[in-house]
Amino acid sequence: MENKKSSLYDELPFELLAGFYYEINKNIEKGILSGAMYHEIRLMEQTALKRGISLEYLHDKGACIIEAEKLLRETTLQP
């Protein structure tokens, strides 16, 4: 029996994984987060691939989730 180490990302629901993946990538591109976060990105990518999820789909779904959250916050905060 093969003993594979797992990461915290293996335990996350897809929506949370996708949101984190998108936000961390976006913040690395903006220079807000350091390149050291690439390790975290790789762990998320490994989890996605284990689940059979393409990285493009993970990124796109993450973008949709983050935008939906922003819209929800905007509409909830308006009087």
MARLUMFI-95233 format. One record per residue (C-alpha): residue number from 1; x, y, z. Coordinates in Angstrom, 1 decimal. Layout:
node i: NUM	px: X	py: Y	pz: Z
...
***
This chain:
node i: 1	px: 0.0	py: 0.0	pz: 0.0
node i: 2	px: 1.4	py: 3.4	pz: -1.0
node i: 3	px: 1.6	py: 6.0	pz: 1.7
node i: 4	px: 1.2	py: 9.4	pz: 0.1
node i: 5	px: 1.6	py: 12.5	pz: 2.2
node i: 6	px: -1.4	py: 14.8	pz: 2.0
node i: 7	px: -1.7	py: 18.6	pz: 2.5
node i: 8	px: -4.3	py: 20.7	pz: 4.1
node i: 9	px: -5.5	py: 21.5	pz: 0.6
node i: 10	px: -6.5	py: 17.8	pz: 0.1
node i: 11	px: -9.1	py: 18.4	pz: 2.8
node i: 12	px: -10.6	py: 21.6	pz: 1.4
node i: 13	px: -13.9	py: 21.7	pz: -0.5
node i: 14	px: -13.4	py: 22.5	pz: -4.2
node i: 15	px: -14.9	py: 26.0	pz: -3.9
node i: 16	px: -12.5	py: 27.0	pz: -1.1
node i: 17	px: -9.5	py: 25.5	pz: -2.9
node i: 18	px: -10.4	py: 27.3	pz: -6.2
node i: 19	px: -10.9	py: 30.6	pz: -4.4
node i: 20	px: -7.5	py: 30.3	pz: -2.6
node i: 21	px: -5.8	py: 29.3	pz: -5.8
node i: 22	px: -7.1	py: 32.3	pz: -7.7
node i: 23	px: -6.5	py: 34.9	pz: -4.9
node i: 24	px: -2.9	py: 33.7	pz: -4.2
node i: 25	px: -2.0	py: 33.7	pz: -7.9
node i: 26	px: -3.6	py: 37.2	pz: -8.3
node i: 27	px: -1.7	py: 38.6	pz: -5.3
node i: 28	px: 1.6	py: 37.1	pz: -6.4
node i: 29	px: 1.1	py: 38.8	pz: -9.8
node i: 30	px: 0.4	py: 42.1	pz: -8.1
node i: 31	px: 3.5	py: 41.7	pz: -5.9
node i: 32	px: 1.4	py: 41.6	pz: -2.7
node i: 33	px: 2.6	py: 38.1	pz: -1.8
node i: 34	px: 6.1	py: 36.9	pz: -2.2
node i: 35	px: 7.3	py: 34.2	pz: -4.6
node i: 36	px: 7.6	py: 31.9	pz: -1.6
node i: 37	px: 3.9	py: 31.4	pz: -2.0
node i: 38	px: 4.6	py: 29.4	pz: -5.1
node i: 39	px: 5.1	py: 26.4	pz: -2.8
node i: 40	px: 1.5	py: 26.8	pz: -1.7
node i: 41	px: 0.4	py: 27.1	pz: -5.3
node i: 42	px: 2.1	py: 23.8	pz: -6.1
node i: 43	px: 0.4	py: 22.1	pz: -3.3
node i: 44	px: -3.0	py: 23.3	pz: -4.5
node i: 45	px: -2.2	py: 22.2	pz: -8.0
node i: 46	px: -1.2	py: 18.8	pz: -6.8
node i: 47	px: -4.5	py: 18.5	pz: -5.0
node i: 48	px: -6.5	py: 19.6	pz: -8.1
node i: 49	px: -4.7	py: 17.1	pz: -10.3
node i: 50	px: -5.3	py: 14.3	pz: -7.8
node i: 51	px: -9.0	py: 15.2	pz: -8.0
node i: 52	px: -8.9	py: 15.2	pz: -11.8
node i: 53	px: -9.4	py: 19.0	pz: -12.0
node i: 54	px: -7.6	py: 21.0	pz: -14.7
node i: 55	px: -5.6	py: 24.0	pz: -13.5
node i: 56	px: -7.4	py: 26.2	pz: -16.0
node i: 57	px: -10.8	py: 25.1	pz: -14.6
node i: 58	px: -9.5	py: 25.6	pz: -11.0
node i: 59	px: -8.4	py: 29.2	pz: -11.9
node i: 60	px: -11.6	py: 30.1	pz: -13.8
node i: 61	px: -13.9	py: 28.7	pz: -11.1
node i: 62	px: -11.8	py: 30.5	pz: -8.5
node i: 63	px: -12.3	py: 33.8	pz: -10.4
node i: 64	px: -16.1	py: 33.2	pz: -10.6
node i: 65	px: -16.3	py: 32.4	pz: -6.9
node i: 66	px: -14.3	py: 35.5	pz: -5.8
node i: 67	px: -16.4	py: 37.8	pz: -8.1
node i: 68	px: -19.7	py: 36.3	pz: -6.7
node i: 69	px: -18.5	py: 36.9	pz: -3.2
node i: 70	px: -17.6	py: 40.5	pz: -4.0
node i: 71	px: -21.0	py: 41.1	pz: -5.5
node i: 72	px: -22.7	py: 39.4	pz: -2.5
node i: 73	px: -20.8	py: 41.7	pz: -0.1
node i: 74	px: -21.7	py: 44.8	pz: -2.1
node i: 75	px: -25.4	py: 44.0	pz: -2.2
node i: 76	px: -25.5	py: 43.0	pz: 1.4
node i: 77	px: -23.8	py: 46.2	pz: 2.6
node i: 78	px: -26.0	py: 48.6	pz: 0.6
node i: 79	px: -28.9	py: 50.2	pz: 2.5
***
